[in-house]
Amino acid sequence: MYIDYPEFLTSQNGKRMISLGGYTFVCQTTMGQKARWWCSTHHKKQCRAVLHTLGDEIVYIRNEHNHAKKQMNTAIATISYLV
């Protein structure tokens, strides 16, 4: 059985991202340790996929995307740490 683990990345702009299953999520809002992340294509493609984290743990995920996975260019992101 294959389990896809999330990777916390840093974009070229210095913002945190999460890579999961070939899709990337960007942080929409935070409140203390809680954070809401939406698909990085949310604005361009109106993708409704979201996930919520508490600290570095994913506590909720709606991983239904309206687009194909994109190829991640590892030159533009660095892996901060794995969960």
PDB file with SEQRES, HELIX, SHEET and CRYST1 records, atoms N, CA, C and O in Angstrom:
SEQRES   1 A   83  MET TYR ILE ASP TYR PRO GLU PHE LEU THR SER GLN ASN          
SEQRES   2 A   83  GLY LYS ARG MET ILE SER LEU GLY GLY TYR THR PHE VAL          
SEQRES   3 A   83  CYS GLN THR THR MET GLY GLN LYS ALA ARG TRP TRP CYS          
SEQRES   4 A   83  SER THR HIS HIS LYS LYS GLN CYS ARG ALA VAL LEU HIS          
SEQRES   5 A   83  THR LEU GLY ASP GLU ILE VAL TYR ILE ARG ASN GLU HIS          
SEQRES   6 A   83  ASN HIS ALA LYS LYS GLN MET ASN THR ALA ILE ALA THR          
SEQRES   7 A   83  ILE SER TYR LEU VAL                                          
HELIX    1 AA1 HIS A   42  LYS A   45  1                                   4    
HELIX    2 AA2 THR A   74  ILE A   76  5                                   3    
SHEET    1 AA1 7 GLU A  57  ARG A  62  0                                        
SHEET    2 AA1 7 VAL A  50  LEU A  54 -1                                        
SHEET    3 AA1 7 LYS A  34  CYS A  39 -1                                        
SHEET    4 AA1 7 TYR A  23  MET A  31 -1                                        
SHEET    5 AA1 7 ARG A  16  LEU A  20 -1                                        
SHEET    6 AA1 7 GLU A   7  THR A  10 -1                                        
SHEET    7 AA1 7 THR A  78  LEU A  82 -1                                        
CRYST1    1.000    1.000    1.000  90.00  90.00  90.00 P 1           1          
ATOM      1  N   MET A   1       0.845  -1.184   0.000  1.00  0.00           N  
ATOM      2  CA  MET A   1       0.000   0.000   0.000  1.00  0.00           C  
ATOM      3  C   MET A   1       0.889   1.245   0.000  1.00  0.00           C  
ATOM      4  O   MET A   1       1.817   1.353   0.802  1.00  0.00           O  
ATOM      5  N   TYR A   2       0.601   2.174  -0.897  1.00  0.00           N  
ATOM      6  CA  TYR A   2       1.369   3.405  -1.017  1.00  0.00           C  
ATOM      7  C   TYR A   2       0.701   4.507  -0.205  1.00  0.00           C  
ATOM      8  O   TYR A   2      -0.495   4.760  -0.356  1.00  0.00           O  
ATOM      9  N   ILE A   3       1.469   5.155   0.647  1.00  0.00           N  
ATOM     10  CA  ILE A   3       0.961   6.279   1.424  1.00  0.00           C  
ATOM     11  C   ILE A   3       1.713   7.517   0.979  1.00  0.00           C  
ATOM     12  O   ILE A   3       2.944   7.544   0.989  1.00  0.00           O  
ATOM     13  N   ASP A   4       0.974   8.538   0.592  1.00  0.00           N  
ATOM     14  CA  ASP A   4       1.596   9.773   0.145  1.00  0.00           C  
ATOM     15  C   ASP A   4       1.719  10.714   1.339  1.00  0.00           C  
ATOM     16  O   ASP A   4       0.717  11.124   1.924  1.00  0.00           O  
ATOM     17  N   TYR A   5       2.944  11.048   1.689  1.00  0.00           N  
ATOM     18  CA  TYR A   5       3.187  11.931   2.821  1.00  0.00           C  
ATOM     19  C   TYR A   5       3.299  13.372   2.337  1.00  0.00           C  
ATOM     20  O   TYR A   5       3.869  13.629   1.276  1.00  0.00           O  
ATOM     21  N   PRO A   6       2.765  14.299   3.098  1.00  0.00           N  
ATOM     22  CA  PRO A   6       2.879  15.704   2.706  1.00  0.00           C  
ATOM     23  C   PRO A   6       4.308  16.206   2.892  1.00  0.00           C  
ATOM     24  O   PRO A   6       5.025  15.778   3.797  1.00  0.00           O  
ATOM     25  N   GLU A   7       4.695  17.114   2.020  1.00  0.00           N  
ATOM     26  CA  GLU A   7       5.990  17.770   2.136  1.00  0.00           C  
ATOM     27  C   GLU A   7       5.729  19.266   2.325  1.00  0.00           C  
ATOM     28  O   GLU A   7       4.977  19.871   1.560  1.00  0.00           O  
ATOM     29  N   PHE A   8       6.342  19.848   3.327  1.00  0.00           N  
ATOM     30  CA  PHE A   8       6.246  21.278   3.538  1.00  0.00           C  
ATOM     31  C   PHE A   8       7.387  21.923   2.771  1.00  0.00           C  
ATOM     32  O   PHE A   8       8.554  21.602   2.995  1.00  0.00           O  
ATOM     33  N   LEU A   9       7.047  22.839   1.860  1.00  0.00           N  
ATOM     34  CA  LEU A   9       8.010  23.473   0.976  1.00  0.00           C  
ATOM     35  C   LEU A   9       8.058  24.970   1.234  1.00  0.00           C  
ATOM     36  O   LEU A   9       7.182  25.534   1.891  1.00  0.00           O  
ATOM     37  N   THR A  10       9.086  25.594   0.710  1.00  0.00           N  
ATOM     38  CA  THR A  10       9.177  27.048   0.707  1.00  0.00           C  
ATOM     39  C   THR A  10       9.283  27.490  -0.743  1.00  0.00           C  
ATOM     40  O   THR A  10      10.155  27.018  -1.473  1.00  0.00           O  
ATOM     41  N   SER A  11       8.407  28.391  -1.167  1.00  0.00           N  
ATOM     42  CA  SER A  11       8.412  28.869  -2.543  1.00  0.00           C  
ATOM     43  C   SER A  11       9.550  29.853  -2.757  1.00  0.00           C  
ATOM     44  O   SER A  11      10.240  30.230  -1.810  1.00  0.00           O  
ATOM     45  N   GLN A  12       9.742  30.263  -3.993  1.00  0.00           N  
ATOM     46  CA  GLN A  12      10.754  31.261  -4.308  1.00  0.00           C  
ATOM     47  C   GLN A  12      10.467  32.574  -3.585  1.00  0.00           C  
ATOM     48  O   GLN A  12      11.388  33.334  -3.282  1.00  0.00           O  
ATOM     49  N   ASN A  13       9.205  32.837  -3.313  1.00  0.00           N  
ATOM     50  CA  ASN A  13       8.807  34.062  -2.620  1.00  0.00           C  
ATOM     51  C   ASN A  13       8.944  33.946  -1.111  1.00  0.00           C  
ATOM     52  O   ASN A  13       8.664  34.901  -0.386  1.00  0.00           O  
ATOM     53  N   GLY A  14       9.377  32.770  -0.625  1.00  0.00           N  
ATOM     54  CA  GLY A  14       9.556  32.566   0.803  1.00  0.00           C  
ATOM     55  C   GLY A  14       8.300  32.150   1.540  1.00  0.00           C  
ATOM     56  O   GLY A  14       8.287  32.136   2.770  1.00  0.00           O  
ATOM     57  N   LYS A  15       7.228  31.807   0.805  1.00  0.00           N  
ATOM     58  CA  LYS A  15       5.980  31.395   1.434  1.00  0.00           C  
ATOM     59  C   LYS A  15       5.947  29.883   1.597  1.00  0.00           C  
ATOM     60  O   LYS A  15       6.491  29.142   0.778  1.00  0.00           O  
ATOM     61  N   ARG A  16       5.300  29.439   2.668  1.00  0.00           N  
ATOM     62  CA  ARG A  16       5.172  28.001   2.902  1.00  0.00           C  
ATOM     63  C   ARG A  16       4.136  27.408   1.975  1.00  0.00           C  
ATOM     64  O   ARG A  16       3.115  28.027   1.677  1.00  0.00           O  
ATOM     65  N   MET A  17       4.417  26.193   1.520  1.00  0.00           N  
ATOM     66  CA  MET A  17       3.502  25.437   0.677  1.00  0.00           C  
ATOM     67  C   MET A  17       3.497  24.003   1.183  1.00  0.00           C  
ATOM     68  O   MET A  17       4.418  23.574   1.878  1.00  0.00           O  
ATOM     69  N   ILE A  18       2.454  23.271   0.829  1.00  0.00           N  
ATOM     70  CA  ILE A  18       2.380  21.843   1.108  1.00  0.00           C  
ATOM     71  C   ILE A  18       2.219  21.131  -0.226  1.00  0.00           C  
ATOM     72  O   ILE A  18       1.365  21.497  -1.034  1.00  0.00           O  
ATOM     73  N   SER A  19       3.039  20.116  -0.453  1.00  0.00           N  
ATOM     74  CA  SER A  19       2.903  19.272  -1.625  1.00  0.00           C  
ATOM     75  C   SER A  19       2.329  17.939  -1.156  1.00  0.00           C  
ATOM     76  O   SER A  19       2.861  17.308  -0.243  1.00  0.00           O  
ATOM     77  N   LEU A  20       1.241  17.523  -1.790  1.00  0.00           N  
ATOM     78  CA  LEU A  20       0.586  16.273  -1.410  1.00  0.00           C  
ATOM     79  C   LEU A  20      -0.035  15.637  -2.643  1.00  0.00           C  
ATOM     80  O   LEU A  20      -0.918  16.214  -3.278  1.00  0.00           O  
ATOM     81  N   GLY A  21       0.427  14.464  -2.966  1.00  0.00           N  
ATOM     82  CA  GLY A  21      -0.159  13.716  -4.070  1.00  0.00           C  
ATOM     83  C   GLY A  21      -0.001  14.380  -5.428  1.00  0.00           C  
ATOM     84  O   GLY A  21      -0.831  14.170  -6.313  1.00  0.00           O  
ATOM     85  N   GLY A  22       1.040  15.173  -5.611  1.00  0.00           N  
ATOM     86  CA  GLY A  22       1.251  15.833  -6.887  1.00  0.00           C  
ATOM     87  C   GLY A  22       0.579  17.176  -7.014  1.00  0.00           C  
ATOM     88  O   GLY A  22       0.671  17.820  -8.059  1.00  0.00           O  
ATOM     89  N   TYR A  23      -0.098  17.612  -5.966  1.00  0.00           N  
ATOM     90  CA  TYR A  23      -0.752  18.916  -5.942  1.00  0.00           C  
ATOM     91  C   TYR A  23      -0.077  19.782  -4.884  1.00  0.00           C  
ATOM     92  O   TYR A  23       0.471  19.267  -3.909  1.00  0.00           O  
ATOM     93  N   THR A  24      -0.118  21.097  -5.077  1.00  0.00           N  
ATOM     94  CA  THR A  24       0.450  21.996  -4.082  1.00  0.00           C  
ATOM     95  C   THR A  24      -0.645  22.863  -3.481  1.00  0.00           C  
ATOM     96  O   THR A  24      -1.605  23.242  -4.152  1.00  0.00           O  
ATOM     97  N   PHE A  25      -0.478  23.166  -2.203  1.00  0.00           N  
ATOM     98  CA  PHE A  25      -1.422  23.994  -1.458  1.00  0.00           C  
ATOM     99  C   PHE A  25      -0.671  25.178  -0.874  1.00  0.00           C  
ATOM    100  O   PHE A  25       0.482  25.050  -0.461  1.00  0.00           O  
ATOM    101  N   VAL A  26      -1.326  26.327  -0.841  1.00  0.00           N  
ATOM    102  CA  VAL A  26      -0.757  27.530  -0.238  1.00  0.00           C  
ATOM    103  C   VAL A  26      -1.629  27.936   0.943  1.00  0.00           C  
ATOM    104  O   VAL A  26      -2.833  27.678   0.966  1.00  0.00           O  
ATOM    105  N   CYS A  27      -1.002  28.571   1.915  1.00  0.00           N  
ATOM    106  CA  CYS A  27      -1.726  28.947   3.121  1.00  0.00           C  
ATOM    107  C   CYS A  27      -2.646  30.130   2.835  1.00  0.00           C  
ATOM    108  O   CYS A  27      -2.208  31.172   2.347  1.00  0.00           O  
ATOM    109  N   GLN A  28      -3.922  29.951   3.146  1.00  0.00           N  
ATOM    110  CA  GLN A  28      -4.906  31.003   2.944  1.00  0.00           C  
ATOM    111  C   GLN A  28      -5.000  31.875   4.191  1.00  0.00           C  
ATOM    112  O   GLN A  28      -4.966  33.103   4.105  1.00  0.00           O  
ATOM    113  N   THR A  29      -5.118  31.227   5.360  1.00  0.00           N  
ATOM    114  CA  THR A  29      -5.294  31.970   6.601  1.00  0.00           C  
ATOM    115  C   THR A  29      -4.782  31.155   7.781  1.00  0.00           C  
ATOM    116  O   THR A  29      -4.765  29.925   7.738  1.00  0.00           O  
ATOM    117  N   THR A  30      -4.369  31.844   8.823  1.00  0.00           N  
ATOM    118  CA  THR A  30      -3.937  31.175  10.045  1.00  0.00           C  
ATOM    119  C   THR A  30      -4.586  31.831  11.248  1.00  0.00           C  
ATOM    120  O   THR A  30      -4.911  33.018  11.238  1.00  0.00           O  
ATOM    121  N   MET A  31      -4.767  31.025  12.284  1.00  0.00           N  
ATOM    122  CA  MET A  31      -5.261  31.506  13.566  1.00  0.00           C  
ATOM    123  C   MET A  31      -4.571  30.670  14.633  1.00  0.00           C  
ATOM    124  O   MET A  31      -4.979  29.545  14.919  1.00  0.00           O  
ATOM    125  N   GLY A  32      -3.523  31.232  15.215  1.00  0.00           N  
ATOM    126  CA  GLY A  32      -2.735  30.462  16.180  1.00  0.00           C  
ATOM    127  C   GLY A  32      -2.051  29.306  15.469  1.00  0.00           C  
ATOM    128  O   GLY A  32      -1.341  29.509  14.484  1.00  0.00           O  
ATOM    129  N   GLN A  33      -2.265  28.091  15.969  1.00  0.00           N  
ATOM    130  CA  GLN A  33      -1.679  26.886  15.376  1.00  0.00           C  
ATOM    131  C   GLN A  33      -2.495  26.356  14.200  1.00  0.00           C  
ATOM    132  O   GLN A  33      -2.015  25.501  13.456  1.00  0.00           O  
ATOM    133  N   LYS A  34      -3.730  26.852  14.021  1.00  0.00           N  
ATOM    134  CA  LYS A  34      -4.592  26.375  12.939  1.00  0.00           C  
ATOM    135  C   LYS A  34      -4.289  27.126  11.656  1.00  0.00           C  
ATOM    136  O   LYS A  34      -4.022  28.327  11.670  1.00  0.00           O  
ATOM    137  N   ALA A  35      -4.334  26.396  10.536  1.00  0.00           N  
ATOM    138  CA  ALA A  35      -4.140  27.027   9.234  1.00  0.00           C  
ATOM    139  C   ALA A  35      -5.050  26.373   8.217  1.00  0.00           C  
ATOM    140  O   ALA A  35      -5.296  25.168   8.271  1.00  0.00           O  
ATOM    141  N   ARG A  36      -5.547  27.174   7.289  1.00  0.00           N  
ATOM    142  CA  ARG A  36      -6.365  26.686   6.173  1.00  0.00           C  
ATOM    143  C   ARG A  36      -5.558  26.900   4.912  1.00  0.00           C  
ATOM    144  O   ARG A  36      -5.079  28.001   4.637  1.00  0.00           O  
ATOM    145  N   TRP A  37      -5.416  25.827   4.148  1.00  0.00           N  
ATOM    146  CA  TRP A  37      -4.631  25.848   2.919  1.00  0.00           C  
ATOM    147  C   TRP A  37      -5.554  25.541   1.757  1.00  0.00           C  
ATOM    148  O   TRP A  37      -6.436  24.689   1.867  1.00  0.00           O  
ATOM    149  N   TRP A  38      -5.355  26.240   0.629  1.00  0.00           N  
ATOM    150  CA  TRP A  38      -6.133  25.888  -0.551  1.00  0.00           C  
ATOM    151  C   TRP A  38      -5.205  25.567  -1.702  1.00  0.00           C  
ATOM    152  O   TRP A  38      -4.029  25.932  -1.700  1.00  0.00           O  
ATOM    153  N   CYS A  39      -5.755  24.878  -2.680  1.00  0.00           N  
ATOM    154  CA  CYS A  39      -4.975  24.463  -3.835  1.00  0.00           C  
ATOM    155  C   CYS A  39      -4.323  25.685  -4.457  1.00  0.00           C  
ATOM    156  O   CYS A  39      -4.930  26.754  -4.525  1.00  0.00           O  
ATOM    157  N   SER A  40      -3.096  25.530  -4.907  1.00  0.00           N  
ATOM    158  CA  SER A  40      -2.376  26.676  -5.459  1.00  0.00           C  
ATOM    159  C   SER A  40      -2.992  27.183  -6.758  1.00  0.00           C  
ATOM    160  O   SER A  40      -2.633  28.266  -7.222  1.00  0.00           O  
ATOM    161  N   THR A  41      -3.912  26.426  -7.355  1.00  0.00           N  
ATOM    162  CA  THR A  41      -4.597  26.895  -8.562  1.00  0.00           C  
ATOM    163  C   THR A  41      -5.977  27.450  -8.232  1.00  0.00           C  
ATOM    164  O   THR A  41      -6.806  27.627  -9.125  1.00  0.00           O  
ATOM    165  N   HIS A  42      -6.226  27.724  -6.960  1.00  0.00           N  
ATOM    166  CA  HIS A  42      -7.539  28.197  -6.522  1.00  0.00           C  
ATOM    167  C   HIS A  42      -8.030  29.386  -7.342  1.00  0.00           C  
ATOM    168  O   HIS A  42      -9.165  29.379  -7.820  1.00  0.00           O  
ATOM    169  N   HIS A  43      -7.203  30.392  -7.509  1.00  0.00           N  
ATOM    170  CA  HIS A  43      -7.634  31.595  -8.225  1.00  0.00           C  
ATOM    171  C   HIS A  43      -7.676  31.385  -9.736  1.00  0.00           C  
ATOM    172  O   HIS A  43      -8.611  31.829 -10.402  1.00  0.00           O  
ATOM    173  N   LYS A  44      -6.658  30.705 -10.277  1.00  0.00           N  
ATOM    174  CA  LYS A  44      -6.573  30.545 -11.731  1.00  0.00           C  
ATOM    175  C   LYS A  44      -7.624  29.571 -12.269  1.00  0.00           C  
ATOM    176  O   LYS A  44      -8.226  29.823 -13.313  1.00  0.00           O  
ATOM    177  N   LYS A  45      -7.845  28.463 -11.560  1.00  0.00           N  
ATOM    178  CA  LYS A  45      -8.746  27.418 -12.063  1.00  0.00           C  
ATOM    179  C   LYS A  45      -9.959  27.189 -11.170  1.00  0.00           C  
ATOM    180  O   LYS A  45     -10.737  26.266 -11.412  1.00  0.00           O  
ATOM    181  N   GLN A  46     -10.129  28.011 -10.148  1.00  0.00           N  
ATOM    182  CA  GLN A  46     -11.232  27.881  -9.193  1.00  0.00           C  
ATOM    183  C   GLN A  46     -11.307  26.496  -8.555  1.00  0.00           C  
ATOM    184  O   GLN A  46     -12.394  25.984  -8.291  1.00  0.00           O  
ATOM    185  N   CYS A  47     -10.144  25.896  -8.311  1.00  0.00           N  
ATOM    186  CA  CYS A  47     -10.101  24.594  -7.663  1.00  0.00           C  
ATOM    187  C   CYS A  47     -10.549  24.741  -6.208  1.00  0.00           C  
ATOM    188  O   CYS A  47     -10.130  25.674  -5.523  1.00  0.00           O  
ATOM    189  N   ARG A  48     -11.400  23.825  -5.735  1.00  0.00           N  
ATOM    190  CA  ARG A  48     -11.996  23.913  -4.402  1.00  0.00           C  
ATOM    191  C   ARG A  48     -11.318  23.003  -3.376  1.00  0.00           C  
ATOM    192  O   ARG A  48     -11.804  22.878  -2.252  1.00  0.00           O  
ATOM    193  N   ALA A  49     -10.210  22.372  -3.743  1.00  0.00           N  
ATOM    194  CA  ALA A  49      -9.518  21.485  -2.797  1.00  0.00           C  
ATOM    195  C   ALA A  49      -8.899  22.312  -1.668  1.00  0.00           C  
ATOM    196  O   ALA A  49      -8.276  23.346  -1.912  1.00  0.00           O  
ATOM    197  N   VAL A  50      -9.078  21.846  -0.435  1.00  0.00           N  
ATOM    198  CA  VAL A  50      -8.527  22.537   0.735  1.00  0.00           C  
ATOM    199  C   VAL A  50      -8.020  21.508   1.735  1.00  0.00           C  
ATOM    200  O   VAL A  50      -8.405  20.339   1.702  1.00  0.00           O  
ATOM    201  N   LEU A  51      -7.160  21.965   2.613  1.00  0.00           N  
ATOM    202  CA  LEU A  51      -6.808  21.156   3.777  1.00  0.00           C  
ATOM    203  C   LEU A  51      -6.582  22.077   4.956  1.00  0.00           C  
ATOM    204  O   LEU A  51      -6.251  23.251   4.792  1.00  0.00           O  
ATOM    205  N   HIS A  52      -6.765  21.528   6.151  1.00  0.00           N  
ATOM    206  CA  HIS A  52      -6.566  22.267   7.387  1.00  0.00           C  
ATOM    207  C   HIS A  52      -5.456  21.588   8.168  1.00  0.00           C  
ATOM    208  O   HIS A  52      -5.367  20.360   8.201  1.00  0.00           O  
ATOM    209  N   THR A  53      -4.611  22.394   8.796  1.00  0.00           N  
ATOM    210  CA  THR A  53      -3.557  21.842   9.638  1.00  0.00           C  
ATOM    211  C   THR A  53      -3.674  22.419  11.044  1.00  0.00           C  
ATOM    212  O   THR A  53      -4.171  23.526  11.249  1.00  0.00           O  
ATOM    213  N   LEU A  54      -3.206  21.646  11.983  1.00  0.00           N  
ATOM    214  CA  LEU A  54      -3.049  22.078  13.365  1.00  0.00           C  
ATOM    215  C   LEU A  54      -1.581  21.835  13.670  1.00  0.00           C  
ATOM    216  O   LEU A  54      -1.158  20.693  13.849  1.00  0.00           O  
ATOM    217  N   GLY A  55      -0.813  22.899  13.727  1.00  0.00           N  
ATOM    218  CA  GLY A  55       0.639  22.754  13.776  1.00  0.00           C  
ATOM    219  C   GLY A  55       1.093  22.226  12.432  1.00  0.00           C  
ATOM    220  O   GLY A  55       0.815  22.838  11.401  1.00  0.00           O  
ATOM    221  N   ASP A  56       1.786  21.103  12.426  1.00  0.00           N  
ATOM    222  CA  ASP A  56       2.232  20.487  11.174  1.00  0.00           C  
ATOM    223  C   ASP A  56       1.456  19.212  10.854  1.00  0.00           C  
ATOM    224  O   ASP A  56       1.902  18.397  10.046  1.00  0.00           O  
ATOM    225  N   GLU A  57       0.308  19.041  11.481  1.00  0.00           N  
ATOM    226  CA  GLU A  57      -0.509  17.844  11.258  1.00  0.00           C  
ATOM    227  C   GLU A  57      -1.751  18.204  10.463  1.00  0.00           C  
ATOM    228  O   GLU A  57      -2.463  19.147  10.809  1.00  0.00           O  
ATOM    229  N   ILE A  58      -2.014  17.450   9.389  1.00  0.00           N  
ATOM    230  CA  ILE A  58      -3.232  17.653   8.608  1.00  0.00           C  
ATOM    231  C   ILE A  58      -4.388  17.048   9.379  1.00  0.00           C  
ATOM    232  O   ILE A  58      -4.371  15.862   9.708  1.00  0.00           O  
ATOM    233  N   VAL A  59      -5.403  17.870   9.670  1.00  0.00           N  
ATOM    234  CA  VAL A  59      -6.548  17.397  10.446  1.00  0.00           C  
ATOM    235  C   VAL A  59      -7.812  17.302   9.600  1.00  0.00           C  
ATOM    236  O   VAL A  59      -8.792  16.689  10.023  1.00  0.00           O  
ATOM    237  N   TYR A  60      -7.803  17.902   8.409  1.00  0.00           N  
ATOM    238  CA  TYR A  60      -8.953  17.825   7.497  1.00  0.00           C  
ATOM    239  C   TYR A  60      -8.429  17.993   6.080  1.00  0.00           C  
ATOM    240  O   TYR A  60      -7.520  18.785   5.830  1.00  0.00           O  
ATOM    241  N   ILE A  61      -9.014  17.240   5.159  1.00  0.00           N  
ATOM    242  CA  ILE A  61      -8.623  17.401   3.758  1.00  0.00           C  
ATOM    243  C   ILE A  61      -9.811  17.145   2.846  1.00  0.00           C  
ATOM    244  O   ILE A  61     -10.542  16.168   3.013  1.00  0.00           O  
ATOM    245  N   ARG A  62      -9.990  18.028   1.889  1.00  0.00           N  
ATOM    246  CA  ARG A  62     -10.926  17.814   0.770  1.00  0.00           C  
ATOM    247  C   ARG A  62     -10.032  17.868  -0.465  1.00  0.00           C  
ATOM    248  O   ARG A  62      -9.770  18.943  -1.005  1.00  0.00           O  
ATOM    249  N   ASN A  63      -9.574  16.718  -0.903  1.00  0.00           N  
ATOM    250  CA  ASN A  63      -8.548  16.608  -1.935  1.00  0.00           C  
ATOM    251  C   ASN A  63      -9.162  16.299  -3.294  1.00  0.00           C  
ATOM    252  O   ASN A  63      -8.656  15.454  -4.033  1.00  0.00           O  
ATOM    253  N   GLU A  64     -10.253  16.986  -3.621  1.00  0.00           N  
ATOM    254  CA  GLU A  64     -10.935  16.797  -4.899  1.00  0.00           C  
ATOM    255  C   GLU A  64     -10.606  17.995  -5.790  1.00  0.00           C  
ATOM    256  O   GLU A  64     -11.106  19.099  -5.574  1.00  0.00           O  
ATOM    257  N   HIS A  65      -9.766  17.761  -6.784  1.00  0.00           N  
ATOM    258  CA  HIS A  65      -9.299  18.829  -7.663  1.00  0.00           C  
ATOM    259  C   HIS A  65     -10.047  18.787  -8.988  1.00  0.00           C  
ATOM    260  O   HIS A  65     -10.513  17.730  -9.412  1.00  0.00           O  
ATOM    261  N   ASN A  66     -10.159  19.937  -9.639  1.00  0.00           N  
ATOM    262  CA  ASN A  66     -10.828  20.009 -10.933  1.00  0.00           C  
ATOM    263  C   ASN A  66      -9.813  20.127 -12.073  1.00  0.00           C  
ATOM    264  O   ASN A  66     -10.144  20.624 -13.149  1.00  0.00           O  
ATOM    265  N   HIS A  67      -8.587  19.675 -11.841  1.00  0.00           N  
ATOM    266  CA  HIS A  67      -7.513  19.780 -12.820  1.00  0.00           C  
ATOM    267  C   HIS A  67      -6.519  18.653 -12.585  1.00  0.00           C  
ATOM    268  O   HIS A  67      -6.534  17.994 -11.546  1.00  0.00           O  
ATOM    269  N   ALA A  68      -5.658  18.448 -13.569  1.00  0.00           N  
ATOM    270  CA  ALA A  68      -4.635  17.400 -13.460  1.00  0.00           C  
ATOM    271  C   ALA A  68      -3.507  17.861 -12.545  1.00  0.00           C  
ATOM    272  O   ALA A  68      -3.338  19.053 -12.288  1.00  0.00           O  
ATOM    273  N   LYS A  69      -2.746  16.896 -12.065  1.00  0.00           N  
ATOM    274  CA  LYS A  69      -1.561  17.204 -11.266  1.00  0.00           C  
ATOM    275  C   LYS A  69      -0.578  17.963 -12.127  1.00  0.00           C  
ATOM    276  O   LYS A  69      -0.509  17.760 -13.340  1.00  0.00           O  
ATOM    277  N   LYS A  70       0.185  18.840 -11.493  1.00  0.00           N  
ATOM    278  CA  LYS A  70       1.210  19.540 -12.255  1.00  0.00           C  
ATOM    279  C   LYS A  70       2.573  18.999 -11.877  1.00  0.00           C  
ATOM    280  O   LYS A  70       2.776  18.506 -10.768  1.00  0.00           O  
ATOM    281  N   GLN A  71       3.496  19.096 -12.804  1.00  0.00           N  
ATOM    282  CA  GLN A  71       4.855  18.664 -12.539  1.00  0.00           C  
ATOM    283  C   GLN A  71       5.538  19.718 -11.689  1.00  0.00           C  
ATOM    284  O   GLN A  71       5.577  20.892 -12.057  1.00  0.00           O  
ATOM    285  N   MET A  72       6.072  19.303 -10.557  1.00  0.00           N  
ATOM    286  CA  MET A  72       6.726  20.227  -9.623  1.00  0.00           C  
ATOM    287  C   MET A  72       8.155  20.470 -10.071  1.00  0.00           C  
ATOM    288  O   MET A  72       8.917  19.525 -10.273  1.00  0.00           O  
ATOM    289  N   ASN A  73       8.514  21.715 -10.225  1.00  0.00           N  
ATOM    290  CA  ASN A  73       9.886  22.082 -10.564  1.00  0.00           C  
ATOM    291  C   ASN A  73      10.652  22.236  -9.262  1.00  0.00           C  
ATOM    292  O   ASN A  73      10.482  23.226  -8.551  1.00  0.00           O  
ATOM    293  N   THR A  74      11.497  21.259  -8.947  1.00  0.00           N  
ATOM    294  CA  THR A  74      12.204  21.279  -7.668  1.00  0.00           C  
ATOM    295  C   THR A  74      13.194  22.419  -7.567  1.00  0.00           C  
ATOM    296  O   THR A  74      13.679  22.721  -6.476  1.00  0.00           O  
ATOM    297  N   ALA A  75      13.505  23.062  -8.690  1.00  0.00           N  
ATOM    298  CA  ALA A  75      14.431  24.193  -8.652  1.00  0.00           C  
ATOM    299  C   ALA A  75      13.779  25.418  -8.025  1.00  0.00           C  
ATOM    300  O   ALA A  75      14.484  26.313  -7.558  1.00  0.00           O  
ATOM    301  N   ILE A  76      12.437  25.479  -8.003  1.00  0.00           N  
ATOM    302  CA  ILE A  76      11.776  26.660  -7.471  1.00  0.00           C  
ATOM    303  C   ILE A  76      11.290  26.486  -6.037  1.00  0.00           C  
ATOM    304  O   ILE A  76      10.750  27.426  -5.455  1.00  0.00           O  
ATOM    305  N   ALA A  77      11.468  25.322  -5.469  1.00  0.00           N  
ATOM    306  CA  ALA A  77      11.011  25.100  -4.106  1.00  0.00           C  
ATOM    307  C   ALA A  77      12.031  24.263  -3.363  1.00  0.00           C  
ATOM    308  O   ALA A  77      12.695  23.406  -3.945  1.00  0.00           O  
ATOM    309  N   THR A  78      12.147  24.520  -2.080  1.00  0.00           N  
ATOM    310  CA  THR A  78      13.038  23.714  -1.253  1.00  0.00           C  
ATOM    311  C   THR A  78      12.219  23.031  -0.183  1.00  0.00           C  
ATOM    312  O   THR A  78      11.278  23.613   0.355  1.00  0.00           O  
ATOM    313  N   ILE A  79      12.571  21.813   0.123  1.00  0.00           N  
ATOM    314  CA  ILE A  79      11.834  21.055   1.133  1.00  0.00           C  
ATOM    315  C   ILE A  79      12.330  21.509   2.504  1.00  0.00           C  
ATOM    316  O   ILE A  79      13.522  21.462   2.807  1.00  0.00           O  
ATOM    317  N   SER A  80      11.371  21.951   3.320  1.00  0.00           N  
ATOM    318  CA  SER A  80      11.727  22.371   4.678  1.00  0.00           C  
ATOM    319  C   SER A  80      11.839  21.163   5.590  1.00  0.00           C  
ATOM    320  O   SER A  80      12.852  20.983   6.266  1.00  0.00           O  
ATOM    321  N   TYR A  81      10.807  20.337   5.613  1.00  0.00           N  
ATOM    322  CA  TYR A  81      10.798  19.148   6.437  1.00  0.00           C  
ATOM    323  C   TYR A  81       9.631  18.276   6.050  1.00  0.00           C  
ATOM    324  O   TYR A  81       8.697  18.743   5.398  1.00  0.00           O  
ATOM    325  N   LEU A  82       9.666  17.035   6.436  1.00  0.00           N  
ATOM    326  CA  LEU A  82       8.582  16.096   6.177  1.00  0.00           C  
ATOM    327  C   LEU A  82       7.784  15.878   7.439  1.00  0.00           C  
ATOM    328  O   LEU A  82       8.324  15.962   8.542  1.00  0.00           O  
ATOM    329  N   VAL A  83       6.506  15.600   7.289  1.00  0.00           N  
ATOM    330  CA  VAL A  83       5.667  15.294   8.445  1.00  0.00           C  
ATOM    331  C   VAL A  83       5.695  13.815   8.663  1.00  0.00           C  
ATOM    332  O   VAL A  83       5.056  13.315   9.589  1.00  0.00           O  
TER     333      VAL A  83                                                      
END                                                                             
